[in-house]
Amino acid sequence: LNQEQYGIYKEIMDAVTHKRPLCAFVDGKAGRGKTFLVNTICNKLRSEGHIVLPTATSAFAAQLYPGGKTTHSVFK
């Protein structure tokens, strides 16, 4: 993870560790490592037994995440 990715990773992991509610939205230009970051976070949390529901705004983006769904289909 680069420095910016690690900052996001740490913020999310701290929220989970301290049982603080957090809704995170990761966005950025193509090729910036969004998919890598989200998959890293999902894999870490799942390895610790957490339930993770990755969502994306499009079906194309959602298919990049194991178990990913569109935000609309999860929260309708």
N, CA, C and O atoms as a Tinker XYZ file with bonds, in Angstrom:
   304  protein
     1  N      0.841000   -1.189000    0.000000    73     2
     2  CA     0.000000    0.000000    0.000000    64     1     3
     3  C      0.878000    1.242000    0.000000    63     2     4     5
     4  O      1.897000    1.299000    0.689000    81     3
     5  N      0.472000    2.225000   -0.776000    73     3     6
     6  CA     1.220000    3.481000   -0.729000    64     5     7
     7  C      0.755000    4.293000    0.486000    63     6     8     9
     8  O     -0.116000    3.847000    1.234000    81     7
     9  N      1.320000    5.453000    0.677000    73     7    10
    10  CA     1.030000    6.246000    1.876000    64     9    11
    11  C     -0.450000    6.636000    1.966000    63    10    12    13
    12  O     -1.055000    6.535000    3.033000    81    11
    13  N     -1.022000    7.075000    0.862000    73    11    14
    14  CA    -2.439000    7.477000    0.869000    64    13    15
    15  C     -3.348000    6.272000    1.125000    63    14    16    17
    16  O     -4.300000    6.359000    1.901000    81    15
    17  N     -3.049000    5.153000    0.469000    73    15    18
    18  CA    -3.837000    3.935000    0.683000    64    17    19
    19  C     -3.731000    3.473000    2.130000    63    18    20    21
    20  O     -4.727000    3.076000    2.736000    81    19
    21  N     -2.527000    3.525000    2.677000    73    19    22
    22  CA    -2.339000    3.077000    4.057000    64    21    23
    23  C     -3.139000    3.937000    5.034000    63    22    24    25
    24  O     -3.680000    3.419000    6.011000    81    23
    25  N     -3.217000    5.234000    4.783000    73    23    26
    26  CA    -4.007000    6.114000    5.646000    64    25    27
    27  C     -5.475000    5.709000    5.665000    63    26    28    29
    28  O     -6.103000    5.691000    6.723000    81    27
    29  N     -6.019000    5.385000    4.505000    73    27    30
    30  CA    -7.412000    4.932000    4.410000    64    29    31
    31  C     -7.561000    3.579000    5.090000    63    30    32    33
    32  O     -8.504000    3.359000    5.849000    81    31
    33  N     -6.628000    2.675000    4.815000    73    31    34
    34  CA    -6.636000    1.340000    5.423000    64    33    35
    35  C     -6.636000    1.449000    6.948000    63    34    36    37
    36  O     -7.424000    0.791000    7.626000    81    35
    37  N     -5.749000    2.280000    7.473000    73    35    38
    38  CA    -5.626000    2.432000    8.926000    64    37    39
    39  C     -6.898000    3.013000    9.534000    63    38    40    41
    40  O     -7.345000    2.558000   10.587000    81    39
    41  N     -7.483000    4.010000    8.881000    73    39    42
    42  CA    -8.715000    4.614000    9.399000    64    41    43
    43  C     -9.838000    3.579000    9.487000    63    42    44    45
    44  O    -10.573000    3.538000   10.474000    81    43
    45  N     -9.965000    2.759000    8.469000    73    43    46
    46  CA   -11.012000    1.731000    8.468000    64    45    47
    47  C    -10.725000    0.665000    9.512000    63    46    48    49
    48  O    -11.625000    0.260000   10.247000    81    47
    49  N     -9.487000    0.208000    9.586000    73    47    50
    50  CA    -9.143000   -0.830000   10.558000    64    49    51
    51  C     -9.292000   -0.312000   11.991000    63    50    52    53
    52  O     -9.732000   -1.055000   12.868000    81    51
    53  N     -8.935000    0.939000   12.238000    73    51    54
    54  CA    -9.117000    1.528000   13.571000    64    53    55
    55  C    -10.594000    1.585000   13.945000    63    54    56    57
    56  O    -10.960000    1.316000   15.089000    81    55
    57  N    -11.438000    1.935000   12.984000    73    55    58
    58  CA   -12.884000    1.985000   13.253000    64    57    59
    59  C    -13.406000    0.601000   13.628000    63    58    60    61
    60  O    -14.218000    0.467000   14.544000    81    59
    61  N    -12.946000   -0.412000   12.930000    73    59    62
    62  CA   -13.380000   -1.784000   13.237000    64    61    63
    63  C    -12.855000   -2.202000   14.606000    63    62    64    65
    64  O    -13.604000   -2.746000   15.418000    81    63
    65  N    -11.583000   -1.953000   14.866000    73    63    66
    66  CA   -10.972000   -2.329000   16.141000    64    65    67
    67  C    -11.675000   -1.676000   17.322000    63    66    68    69
    68  O    -11.886000   -2.313000   18.354000    81    67
    69  N    -12.037000   -0.410000   17.173000    73    67    70
    70  CA   -12.674000    0.333000   18.263000    64    69    71
    71  C    -14.201000    0.317000   18.181000    63    70    72    73
    72  O    -14.881000    1.045000   18.903000    81    71
    73  N    -14.727000   -0.528000   17.286000    73    71    74
    74  CA   -16.182000   -0.707000   17.121000    64    73    75
    75  C    -16.915000    0.616000   16.908000    63    74    76    77
    76  O    -17.979000    0.865000   17.476000    81    75
    77  N    -16.305000    1.457000   16.065000    73    75    78
    78  CA   -16.925000    2.735000   15.686000    64    77    79
    79  C    -17.611000    2.559000   14.338000    63    78    80    81
    80  O    -17.020000    1.985000   13.423000    81    79
    81  N    -18.829000    3.033000   14.196000    73    79    82
    82  CA   -19.497000    2.949000   12.891000    64    81    83
    83  C    -18.723000    3.755000   11.844000    63    82    84    85
    84  O    -18.219000    4.841000   12.128000    81    83
    85  N    -18.641000    3.217000   10.659000    73    83    86
    86  CA   -17.948000    3.926000    9.588000    64    85    87
    87  C    -18.511000    3.466000    8.253000    63    86    88    89
    88  O    -18.633000    2.268000    7.999000    81    87
    89  N    -18.844000    4.409000    7.421000    73    87    90
    90  CA   -19.233000    4.129000    6.043000    64    89    91
    91  C    -18.182000    4.820000    5.183000    63    90    92    93
    92  O    -18.075000    6.047000    5.198000    81    91
    93  N    -17.412000    4.047000    4.441000    73    91    94
    94  CA   -16.319000    4.617000    3.658000    64    93    95
    95  C    -16.644000    4.558000    2.171000    63    94    96    97
    96  O    -17.190000    3.567000    1.686000    81    95
    97  N    -16.311000    5.606000    1.463000    73    95    98
    98  CA   -16.476000    5.672000    0.015000    64    97    99
    99  C    -15.104000    5.952000   -0.570000    63    98   100   101
   100  O    -14.526000    7.010000   -0.324000    81    99
   101  N    -14.583000    5.016000   -1.338000    73    99   102
   102  CA   -13.255000    5.161000   -1.937000    64   101   103
   103  C    -13.449000    5.536000   -3.403000    63   102   104   105
   104  O    -14.053000    4.784000   -4.168000    81   103
   105  N    -12.940000    6.689000   -3.783000    73   103   106
   106  CA   -13.016000    7.073000   -5.188000    64   105   107
   107  C    -11.684000    7.651000   -5.632000    63   106   108   109
   108  O    -10.837000    8.006000   -4.813000    81   107
   109  N    -11.518000    7.736000   -6.920000    73   107   110
   110  CA   -10.289000    8.267000   -7.475000    64   109   111
   111  C    -10.209000    7.943000   -8.955000    63   110   112   113
   112  O    -11.051000    7.221000   -9.490000    81   111
   113  N     -9.218000    8.466000   -9.597000    73   111   114
   114  CA    -9.025000    8.245000  -11.028000    64   113   115
   115  C     -8.618000    6.801000  -11.292000    63   114   116   117
   116  O     -8.170000    6.089000  -10.394000    81   115
   117  N     -8.782000    6.391000  -12.532000    73   115   118
   118  CA    -8.414000    5.037000  -12.945000    64   117   119
   119  C     -6.930000    4.782000  -12.682000    63   118   120   121
   120  O     -6.091000    5.662000  -12.875000    81   119
   121  N     -6.627000    3.575000  -12.243000    73   119   122
   122  CA    -5.244000    3.177000  -12.044000    64   121   123
   123  C     -4.608000    3.661000  -10.760000    63   122   124   125
   124  O     -3.389000    3.575000  -10.612000    81   123
   125  N     -5.392000    4.165000   -9.835000    73   123   126
   126  CA    -4.849000    4.697000   -8.581000    64   125   127
   127  C     -4.792000    3.668000   -7.458000    63   126   128   129
   128  O     -4.279000    3.963000   -6.379000    81   127
   129  N     -5.316000    2.455000   -7.698000    73   127   130
   130  CA    -5.215000    1.406000   -6.688000    64   129   131
   131  C     -6.440000    1.228000   -5.812000    63   130   132   133
   132  O     -6.349000    0.654000   -4.726000    81   131
   133  N     -7.588000    1.715000   -6.273000    73   131   134
   134  CA    -8.816000    1.581000   -5.478000    64   133   135
   135  C     -9.184000    0.115000   -5.271000    63   134   136   137
   136  O     -9.468000   -0.306000   -4.150000    81   135
   137  N     -9.178000   -0.659000   -6.352000    73   135   138
   138  CA    -9.548000   -2.071000   -6.257000    64   137   139
   139  C     -8.579000   -2.813000   -5.350000    63   138   140   141
   140  O     -9.001000   -3.618000   -4.520000    81   139
   141  N     -7.297000   -2.555000   -5.499000    73   139   142
   142  CA    -6.296000   -3.203000   -4.653000    64   141   143
   143  C     -6.537000   -2.875000   -3.188000    63   142   144   145
   144  O     -6.490000   -3.763000   -2.337000    81   143
   145  N     -6.793000   -1.613000   -2.888000    73   143   146
   146  CA    -7.035000   -1.184000   -1.514000    64   145   147
   147  C     -8.272000   -1.858000   -0.936000    63   146   148   149
   148  O     -8.219000   -2.421000    0.157000    81   147
   149  N     -9.382000   -1.806000   -1.662000    73   147   150
   150  CA   -10.629000   -2.393000   -1.154000    64   149   151
   151  C    -10.478000   -3.899000   -0.972000    63   150   152   153
   152  O    -10.936000   -4.444000    0.032000    81   151
   153  N     -9.849000   -4.575000   -1.914000    73   151   154
   154  CA    -9.641000   -6.020000   -1.767000    64   153   155
   155  C     -8.725000   -6.339000   -0.589000    63   154   156   157
   156  O     -8.946000   -7.331000    0.107000    81   155
   157  N     -7.710000   -5.524000   -0.355000    73   155   158
   158  CA    -6.818000   -5.721000    0.791000    64   157   159
   159  C     -7.592000   -5.590000    2.097000    63   158   160   161
   160  O     -7.430000   -6.407000    3.003000    81   159
   161  N     -8.428000   -4.569000    2.194000    73   159   162
   162  CA    -9.238000   -4.360000    3.399000    64   161   163
   163  C    -10.216000   -5.515000    3.587000    63   162   164   165
   164  O    -10.335000   -6.057000    4.686000    81   163
   165  N    -10.915000   -5.892000    2.522000    73   163   166
   166  CA   -11.885000   -6.995000    2.608000    64   165   167
   167  C    -11.209000   -8.293000    3.031000    63   166   168   169
   168  O    -11.712000   -8.996000    3.908000    81   167
   169  N    -10.084000   -8.613000    2.424000    73   167   170
   170  CA    -9.377000   -9.852000    2.759000    64   169   171
   171  C     -8.926000   -9.866000    4.211000    63   170   172   173
   172  O     -9.056000  -10.886000    4.889000    81   171
   173  N     -8.399000   -8.753000    4.696000    73   171   174
   174  CA    -7.942000   -8.668000    6.084000    64   173   175
   175  C     -9.105000   -8.860000    7.047000    63   174   176   177
   176  O     -9.014000   -9.652000    7.985000    81   175
   177  N    -10.196000   -8.137000    6.816000    73   175   178
   178  CA   -11.342000   -8.233000    7.722000    64   177   179
   179  C    -11.978000   -9.617000    7.682000    63   178   180   181
   180  O    -12.348000  -10.157000    8.725000    81   179
   181  N    -12.107000  -10.193000    6.502000    73   179   182
   182  CA   -12.673000  -11.543000    6.398000    64   181   183
   183  C    -11.779000  -12.567000    7.077000    63   182   184   185
   184  O    -12.276000  -13.523000    7.673000    81   183
   185  N    -10.464000  -12.380000    6.995000    73   183   186
   186  CA    -9.547000  -13.324000    7.654000    64   185   187
   187  C     -9.683000  -13.270000    9.171000    63   186   188   189
   188  O     -9.298000  -14.207000    9.871000    81   187
   189  N    -10.236000  -12.161000    9.676000    73   187   190
   190  CA   -10.468000  -12.008000   11.115000    64   189   191
   191  C    -11.898000  -12.388000   11.499000    63   190   192   193
   192  O    -12.302000  -12.223000   12.650000    81   191
   193  N    -12.659000  -12.898000   10.529000    73   191   194
   194  CA   -14.010000  -13.363000   10.812000    64   193   195
   195  C    -15.107000  -12.324000   10.681000    63   194   196   197
   196  O    -16.250000  -12.586000   11.057000    81   195
   197  N    -14.786000  -11.157000   10.158000    73   195   198
   198  CA   -15.791000  -10.101000    9.985000    64   197   199
   199  C    -16.607000  -10.338000    8.717000    63   198   200   201
   200  O    -16.126000  -10.945000    7.760000    81   199
   201  N    -17.826000   -9.858000    8.723000    73   199   202
   202  CA   -18.658000   -9.865000    7.526000    64   201   203
   203  C    -18.392000   -8.565000    6.782000    63   202   204   205
   204  O    -18.470000   -7.481000    7.361000    81   203
   205  N    -18.081000   -8.678000    5.510000    73   203   206
   206  CA   -17.757000   -7.509000    4.692000    64   205   207
   207  C    -18.678000   -7.501000    3.475000    63   206   208   209
   208  O    -18.824000   -8.516000    2.794000    81   207
   209  N    -19.290000   -6.365000    3.208000    73   207   210
   210  CA   -20.195000   -6.223000    2.068000    64   209   211
   211  C    -19.690000   -5.124000    1.138000    63   210   212   213
   212  O    -20.155000   -3.988000    1.220000    81   211
   213  N    -18.739000   -5.448000    0.249000    73   211   214
   214  CA   -18.243000   -4.412000   -0.656000    64   213   215
   215  C    -19.301000   -4.059000   -1.696000    63   214   216   217
   216  O    -19.919000   -4.944000   -2.288000    81   215
   217  N    -19.503000   -2.785000   -1.912000    73   215   218
   218  CA   -20.451000   -2.332000   -2.920000    64   217   219
   219  C    -19.770000   -1.344000   -3.857000    63   218   220   221
   220  O    -18.740000   -0.753000   -3.534000    81   219
   221  N    -20.376000   -1.189000   -5.020000    73   219   222
   222  CA   -19.877000   -0.231000   -6.007000    64   221   223
   223  C    -21.074000    0.398000   -6.700000    63   222   224   225
   224  O    -22.180000   -0.140000   -6.661000    81   223
   225  N    -20.847000    1.529000   -7.328000    73   223   226
   226  CA   -21.948000    2.240000   -7.969000    64   225   227
   227  C    -22.362000    1.619000   -9.295000    63   226   228   229
   228  O    -23.445000    1.920000   -9.798000    81   227
   229  N    -21.532000    0.764000   -9.870000    73   227   230
   230  CA   -21.894000    0.097000  -11.124000    64   229   231
   231  C    -21.655000   -1.403000  -10.995000    63   230   232   233
   232  O    -20.829000   -1.847000  -10.197000    81   231
   233  N    -22.390000   -2.177000  -11.791000    73   231   234
   234  CA   -22.217000   -3.628000  -11.785000    64   233   235
   235  C    -20.814000   -4.001000  -12.253000    63   234   236   237
   236  O    -20.219000   -4.954000  -11.750000    81   235
   237  N    -20.290000   -3.249000  -13.212000    73   235   238
   238  CA   -18.941000   -3.518000  -13.705000    64   237   239
   239  C    -17.914000   -3.401000  -12.580000    63   238   240   241
   240  O    -17.055000   -4.270000  -12.426000    81   239
   241  N    -18.002000   -2.340000  -11.805000    73   239   242
   242  CA   -17.062000   -2.146000  -10.696000    64   241   243
   243  C    -17.299000   -3.167000   -9.593000    63   242   244   245
   244  O    -16.342000   -3.650000   -8.988000    81   243
   245  N    -18.549000   -3.503000   -9.321000    73   243   246
   246  CA   -18.869000   -4.448000   -8.241000    64   245   247
   247  C    -18.273000   -5.822000   -8.504000    63   246   248   249
   248  O    -17.890000   -6.520000   -7.565000    81   247
   249  N    -18.190000   -6.217000   -9.765000    73   247   250
   250  CA   -17.662000   -7.548000  -10.072000    64   249   251
   251  C    -16.158000   -7.671000   -9.795000    63   250   252   253
   252  O    -15.613000   -8.774000   -9.827000    81   251
   253  N    -15.498000   -6.562000   -9.529000    73   251   254
   254  CA   -14.068000   -6.591000   -9.216000    64   253   255
   255  C    -13.788000   -7.034000   -7.783000    63   254   256   257
   256  O    -12.647000   -7.332000   -7.430000    81   255
   257  N    -14.844000   -7.076000   -6.954000    73   255   258
   258  CA   -14.689000   -7.438000   -5.548000    64   257   259
   259  C    -15.362000   -8.776000   -5.274000    63   258   260   261
   260  O    -16.512000   -8.971000   -5.668000    81   259
   261  N    -14.675000   -9.709000   -4.605000    73   259   262
   262  CA   -15.332000  -10.965000   -4.234000    64   261   263
   263  C    -16.566000  -10.680000   -3.376000    63   262   264   265
   264  O    -16.466000  -10.050000   -2.323000    81   263
   265  N    -17.717000  -11.144000   -3.830000    73   263   266
   266  CA   -18.954000  -10.886000   -3.103000    64   265   267
   267  C    -19.494000   -9.490000   -3.323000    63   266   268   269
   268  O    -20.443000   -9.086000   -2.651000    81   267
   269  N    -18.914000   -8.740000   -4.249000    73   267   270
   270  CA   -19.331000   -7.365000   -4.490000    64   269   271
   271  C    -20.696000   -7.279000   -5.148000    63   270   272   273
   272  O    -21.065000   -8.131000   -5.956000    81   271
   273  N    -21.426000   -6.258000   -4.800000    73   271   274
   274  CA   -22.753000   -6.001000   -5.364000    64   273   275
   275  C    -22.884000   -4.501000   -5.606000    63   274   276   277
   276  O    -22.100000   -3.704000   -5.091000    81   275
   277  N    -23.886000   -4.131000   -6.396000    73   275   278
   278  CA   -24.117000   -2.700000   -6.573000    64   277   279
   279  C    -24.684000   -2.137000   -5.273000    63   278   280   281
   280  O    -25.382000   -2.829000   -4.533000    81   279
   281  N    -24.378000   -0.895000   -5.015000    73   279   282
   282  CA   -24.878000   -0.237000   -3.806000    64   281   283
   283  C    -26.401000   -0.255000   -3.794000    63   282   284   285
   284  O    -27.015000   -0.483000   -2.751000    81   283
   285  N    -27.005000   -0.016000   -4.945000    73   283   286
   286  CA   -28.463000   -0.011000   -5.040000    64   285   287
   287  C    -29.052000   -1.356000   -4.618000    63   286   288   289
   288  O    -30.033000   -1.393000   -3.875000    81   287
   289  N    -28.465000   -2.461000   -5.084000    73   287   290
   290  CA   -29.034000   -3.781000   -4.763000    64   289   291
   291  C    -28.890000   -4.129000   -3.288000    63   290   292   293
   292  O    -29.703000   -4.885000   -2.755000    81   291
   293  N    -27.889000   -3.603000   -2.626000    73   291   294
   294  CA   -27.683000   -3.896000   -1.202000    64   293   295
   295  C    -28.613000   -3.065000   -0.325000    63   294   296   297
   296  O    -29.140000   -3.567000    0.668000    81   295
   297  N    -28.817000   -1.812000   -0.678000    73   295   298
   298  CA   -29.554000   -0.903000    0.202000    64   297   299
   299  C    -30.968000   -0.565000   -0.263000    63   298   300   301
   300  O    -31.594000    0.344000    0.282000    81   299
   301  N    -31.483000   -1.290000   -1.272000    73   299   302
   302  CA   -32.844000   -0.959000   -1.745000    64   301   303
   303  C    -33.900000   -1.384000   -0.759000    63   302   304
   304  O    -35.090000   -1.180000   -1.002000    81   303
